[in-house]
């Protein structure tokens, strides 16, 4: 295992979309700053715009957060910057803006969404090469992770997995449920839906295990019986 037991991936709970609440909207610079102030790692999701900029936003559709229809990867950066998150003055941040804010103060867990062109990996890796803080990359998509492995084999990478939580094509479900390409990806960690733990030992041997998304202390205690760390939201976990 390339991840030492002293690593943040073992020891620092990871705030999903930042540390947000009713006053601080998710996926905003204030939410990320709140996570920094509490000493939590931060989980983010990245998309590539039509003009090849990397932005930080969780959803495949813009409507829930911005009230505007469309997909992040179908918009230019200027179009995305014209939108506001959940009726506040907050914009969708770029990856560079986020990295400037975090500046190595806390680690980052960066999810590359599966439904995008491969350039999202190339551009994200290019940006991260210049970043001095701690981070790891994860994705549901084996092709994206194989690209990360090729471009930056030194980057810590993890595979996301889950059972059937929402409608998904049968082949894609097989991939994200059983993670059959791990022998090629050689992930450093597995990030799996908390309700599916414990996983089969043959899948988890010599892998750090993350459980997502944990929403209260009771779930955290249960998840940590089988996993090493949690990705959380809606509460402040014990450290």
C-alpha positions as CSV (number, residue, x, y, z in Angstrom):
1,X,0.0,0.0,0.0
2,X,1.3,3.4,-1.0
3,X,-0.7,5.2,1.7
4,X,1.0,5.2,5.2
5,X,-1.1,4.8,8.3
6,X,-0.3,8.4,9.2
7,X,-2.0,9.7,6.0
8,X,-4.9,12.0,6.1
9,X,-6.9,9.5,4.1
10,X,-6.9,7.3,7.3
11,X,-7.2,10.1,9.9
12,X,-9.1,13.1,8.6
13,X,-12.9,13.0,7.9
14,X,-13.7,14.3,4.5
15,X,-16.4,17.0,4.0
16,X,-18.6,16.3,1.0
17,X,-18.9,19.4,-1.1
18,X,-17.3,21.3,1.7
19,X,-18.6,21.9,5.2
20,X,-22.0,23.4,4.5
21,X,-25.2,24.1,6.4
22,X,-28.4,26.2,6.1
23,X,-26.4,29.4,6.2
24,X,-23.4,28.3,4.1
25,X,-24.4,26.8,0.7
26,X,-22.7,23.6,-0.5
27,X,-20.0,23.7,-3.2
28,X,-19.1,27.3,-2.5
29,X,-15.8,28.9,-1.4
30,X,-17.4,29.7,2.0
31,X,-18.3,26.0,2.5
32,X,-14.7,25.1,1.6
33,X,-13.3,27.7,3.9
34,X,-15.6,26.4,6.7
35,X,-14.1,22.9,6.2
36,X,-10.6,24.4,6.4
37,X,-11.5,26.2,9.7
38,X,-12.7,22.9,11.2
39,X,-9.6,21.0,10.0
40,X,-11.5,18.6,7.7
41,X,-10.4,17.4,4.3
42,X,-12.6,18.4,1.4
43,X,-14.3,16.3,-1.3
44,X,-15.0,18.0,-4.6
45,X,-16.1,17.1,-8.1
46,X,-14.7,18.5,-11.2
47,X,-16.0,19.2,-14.7
48,X,-14.5,20.6,-17.8
49,X,-16.2,23.5,-19.6
50,X,-16.6,24.0,-23.3
51,X,-13.6,26.3,-23.2
52,X,-11.5,23.8,-21.4
53,X,-11.6,25.3,-17.9
54,X,-12.0,23.0,-14.8
55,X,-14.8,24.0,-12.5
56,X,-15.9,22.5,-9.1
57,X,-19.6,21.4,-8.9
58,X,-21.2,18.2,-7.8
59,X,-24.3,17.7,-10.0
60,X,-24.4,16.5,-13.6
61,X,-27.4,18.9,-14.0
62,X,-27.2,22.6,-13.0
63,X,-30.8,23.0,-12.1
64,X,-30.8,22.0,-8.4
65,X,-28.0,24.4,-7.4
66,X,-28.5,27.2,-9.8
67,X,-32.1,27.0,-11.1
68,X,-30.9,27.0,-14.7
69,X,-31.2,23.9,-16.9
70,X,-28.2,22.3,-18.6
71,X,-25.0,20.5,-17.8
72,X,-21.8,22.0,-16.5
73,X,-19.7,20.5,-19.3
74,X,-22.1,22.1,-21.9
75,X,-21.4,25.6,-20.7
76,X,-18.4,28.0,-21.0
77,X,-16.8,29.3,-17.9
78,X,-18.3,32.7,-18.5
79,X,-21.8,31.2,-18.7
80,X,-21.2,29.2,-15.5
81,X,-19.9,32.3,-13.7
82,X,-23.1,34.2,-14.5
83,X,-25.0,31.7,-12.4
84,X,-25.5,31.8,-8.6
85,X,-25.7,29.0,-6.2
86,X,-29.0,28.4,-4.3
87,X,-30.0,32.1,-4.5
88,X,-26.9,33.5,-2.9
89,X,-24.1,35.6,-4.3
90,X,-21.8,32.6,-4.6
91,X,-20.6,31.5,-8.0
92,X,-19.4,28.1,-9.1
93,X,-15.7,28.1,-8.3
94,X,-12.9,27.0,-10.6
95,X,-10.4,24.4,-9.5
96,X,-7.7,27.0,-9.5
97,X,-9.8,29.3,-7.3
98,X,-10.3,26.4,-4.8
99,X,-6.7,25.5,-4.8
100,X,-5.7,29.1,-4.1
101,X,-8.1,29.2,-1.2
102,X,-7.1,25.9,0.3
103,X,-3.3,26.4,-0.4
104,X,-2.3,23.2,1.4
105,X,-4.2,23.9,4.6
106,X,-6.2,20.7,4.4
107,X,-6.2,17.8,2.0
108,X,-8.5,17.4,-1.1
109,X,-10.3,14.4,-2.4
110,X,-11.0,15.2,-6.1
111,X,-13.7,13.2,-7.9
112,X,-13.5,13.2,-11.7
113,X,-17.1,12.7,-13.0
114,X,-17.5,9.8,-15.4
115,X,-19.8,11.5,-18.0
116,X,-17.2,13.8,-19.5
117,X,-14.7,13.9,-22.3
118,X,-11.2,12.6,-21.4
119,X,-9.7,16.1,-21.5
120,X,-11.1,16.6,-18.0
121,X,-8.3,14.3,-16.7
122,X,-5.6,15.9,-18.7
123,X,-6.4,19.4,-17.6
124,X,-7.0,18.4,-14.0
125,X,-3.7,16.6,-13.8
126,X,-2.0,19.6,-15.4
127,X,-3.4,21.9,-12.8
128,X,-2.6,19.6,-9.9
129,X,1.1,19.2,-11.0
130,X,1.6,22.8,-9.9
131,X,-0.2,22.3,-6.5
132,X,1.9,21.8,-3.4
133,X,-0.9,20.6,-1.0
134,X,-2.0,17.0,-0.3
135,X,-4.7,15.5,-2.6
136,X,-6.0,12.2,-4.0
137,X,-8.2,11.5,-7.1
138,X,-11.1,9.2,-7.4
139,X,-13.7,8.2,-10.0
140,X,-16.3,5.7,-10.9
141,X,-14.9,5.5,-14.5
142,X,-12.1,3.1,-15.0
143,X,-11.0,4.8,-18.2
144,X,-10.5,8.1,-16.3
145,X,-8.5,6.4,-13.6
146,X,-6.3,4.6,-16.2
147,X,-5.6,8.0,-17.8
148,X,-4.6,9.4,-14.4
149,X,-2.4,6.4,-13.9
150,X,-0.7,6.9,-17.3
151,X,-0.2,10.7,-16.9
152,X,0.6,10.9,-13.2
153,X,1.3,7.4,-11.7
154,X,2.6,9.1,-8.6
155,X,-0.9,10.6,-7.8
156,X,-2.8,8.6,-5.2
157,X,-5.9,7.3,-6.9
158,X,-9.0,5.5,-5.8
159,X,-12.0,3.7,-7.4
160,X,-15.6,4.6,-6.5
161,X,-18.1,1.9,-6.2
162,X,-21.7,1.3,-5.2
163,X,-24.7,-1.1,-5.5
164,X,-27.7,0.0,-7.5
165,X,-28.7,3.3,-5.8
166,X,-30.5,4.8,-8.8
167,X,-31.3,3.9,-12.4
168,X,-28.1,2.9,-14.3
169,X,-27.3,0.9,-17.4
170,X,-26.6,-2.8,-16.7
171,X,-23.0,-2.7,-17.9
172,X,-22.2,0.5,-15.9
173,X,-23.8,-1.0,-12.8
174,X,-21.6,-4.1,-13.2
175,X,-18.5,-1.9,-13.4
176,X,-19.4,0.3,-10.4
177,X,-20.7,-2.5,-8.2
178,X,-18.0,-5.1,-8.8
179,X,-15.0,-3.0,-9.8
180,X,-13.7,-5.7,-12.2
181,X,-10.9,-3.5,-13.7
182,X,-9.0,-2.9,-10.4
183,X,-6.3,-5.2,-11.6
184,X,-5.5,-2.6,-14.3
185,X,-6.2,0.5,-12.4
186,X,-4.3,-0.7,-9.3
187,X,-6.2,1.7,-7.0
188,X,-4.6,2.8,-3.7
189,X,-8.1,3.0,-2.1
190,X,-11.7,2.0,-2.6
191,X,-14.5,4.6,-1.9
192,X,-17.7,2.7,-1.6
193,X,-21.3,3.4,-0.5
194,X,-21.6,2.9,3.2
195,X,-24.6,0.7,3.2
196,X,-22.8,-2.0,1.2
197,X,-20.1,-2.6,3.7
198,X,-18.5,-5.0,4.6
199,X,-17.1,-5.7,1.1
200,X,-15.5,-9.0,0.0
201,X,-11.9,-9.3,1.3
202,X,-10.6,-10.2,-2.2
203,X,-11.7,-6.7,-3.4
204,X,-10.3,-4.8,-0.4
205,X,-7.0,-6.6,0.4
206,X,-4.2,-4.0,0.8
207,X,-6.6,-1.1,0.1
208,X,-7.6,1.8,2.2
209,X,-11.4,2.0,2.5
210,X,-13.6,5.1,2.4
211,X,-17.3,5.0,3.2
212,X,-19.8,7.6,1.6
213,X,-21.9,9.5,2.3
214,X,-22.3,9.5,6.0
215,X,-25.0,11.8,7.4
216,X,-24.9,11.3,11.2
217,X,-22.8,10.0,14.0
218,X,-24.6,6.7,14.3
219,X,-23.9,5.9,10.6
220,X,-20.3,7.0,11.1
221,X,-19.8,4.6,14.0
222,X,-21.2,1.7,11.9
223,X,-19.2,2.6,8.8
224,X,-16.0,2.8,10.7
225,X,-16.3,-0.8,11.8
226,X,-15.6,-1.8,8.2
227,X,-13.9,1.2,6.6
228,X,-10.9,3.4,7.5
229,X,-12.5,6.8,7.0
230,X,-15.7,8.6,6.0
231,X,-16.9,11.1,3.5
232,X,-19.6,13.0,5.4
233,X,-22.2,15.8,5.3
234,X,-25.0,17.3,7.5
235,X,-23.2,16.9,10.8
236,X,-19.8,17.4,12.4
237,X,-18.1,14.1,13.0
238,X,-15.8,13.2,15.8
239,X,-12.1,13.3,15.0
